[in-house]
Amino acid sequence: MKRILLIGIIYLFIFSLTFAAIPDNDTAAGKCMTCHKEKSKGLYRQWFSSSHGMHNVTCIDCHGAKKGDVDGYIHYDALISTLVTPKDCGKCHKKEMEEVDRSYHAKAGLILESADAYLAHAAGGHPVAIAGCESCHGSKIQIDPKSPNKLSIKSWPNSGIGRLNPDGSKGSCTACHTRHNFDKSQARQPEACGKCHLGPDHPQKEIYEESKHGNAYFTNVSKMNLDSDKWIVGEDYFIAPTCASCHMSATSNQKVSHDVGNRITWTLRPKVSKRLENWKQKKKNMVDVCTNCHGKTFVEGHYYQYDALVELYNEKFAKPAGEIMAIVKKNKLLKNKAAFSNKIEWIYWEIWHHEGRRARHGAAMMAPDYTWWHGIYEVAQHFYFKLIPEARKLKNGELDSYIDKLLTEPMHQWVNQPTDQIKKKIKSGDLQKAYKKLFKKK
């Protein structure tokens, strides 16, 4: 009898929670539910099955606007905003909002002033800048007073990770936590990052899939415990890491962080890679993740090899290529007025922006094919057989002198030597000595 009574109490408790999640039809929230349940069935069901729905966080809690909000408008007697910004989410998720605001993700919208955006607008055209670049990086949300929801169709929809919002906040939480279910298990999976982190210039998604980490994940995804409220690597899952595991999620020593740069030692985006501020602590943060599944020597070996690859790219290719372009610019050797209307600029761009990034990211994430064949192999090909020949065509004494001297340096001498001589140097270890300085233990 007691057992039946206990079961009845449990069912009553569950029913009361479910009932609590459905606002009364006379309230503003209740009116939202009543209407959207019929007109936006998928949206309603996403919300209803979400943690927000279960905890009675309703439409008006997120979409409610204040008097004076430039994107606020009256919708069935309620002042609302279509746009939900990190500042809105921060009312409940303050820590997460602050972490995102100082992260690289929040700065992604600043690409609007970069060479990437220039190329999209000039070589491509305005529509591709909107549908391509701004869809991932974000754009400045424009207000249209004539629009039913005050948002201009020139910049909406947009869930770019660095979106510039009317309230001054940067970013979009829904870039990772897809609306309206905001499922944490989805944000923990590599596919959540794949919308933006893929392609010729930053193929992290493809690199992850090639690596043993990706192989282990896709083979054992059912063992990842992705729905768990507590998701600590080594405790709640241990079969494989995802992007979130390494860059954001909790360990037994670290809490979850929405600052995605908190465990990164190098910046791999620019022409020449540099170590980030406070990189030693950031390296410790990442090593803490790695050592849940790998031994200390394994992790040290990985960083030793990874750091050397980045130094190789910097010293052998990036810095000399940059110097060539600096001499070109100083001597005003490009006759055309528009940037990128010259072949040499395209070659240089692809060396660092495409092949160079692929090589560096490949080494960072243990994907050898991207490190070599999609990376340094193509960097070398472009450097020796496209960039230098194109620079020679400009017939400038200072430029030719620099290249002549460069090709006498140990790392570049191979170009003008017989194959047999190079093979002997490789076999004896003499050629490898040229790269010894790149292997630095830090």
Order of alpha helices (4+ residues) and beta strands (2+ residues): alpha-alpha-alpha-alpha-alpha-beta-beta-alpha-alpha-alpha-alpha-alpha-alpha-alpha-alpha-beta-beta-alpha-alpha-alpha-alpha-alpha-alpha-alpha-alpha-alpha-alpha-alpha
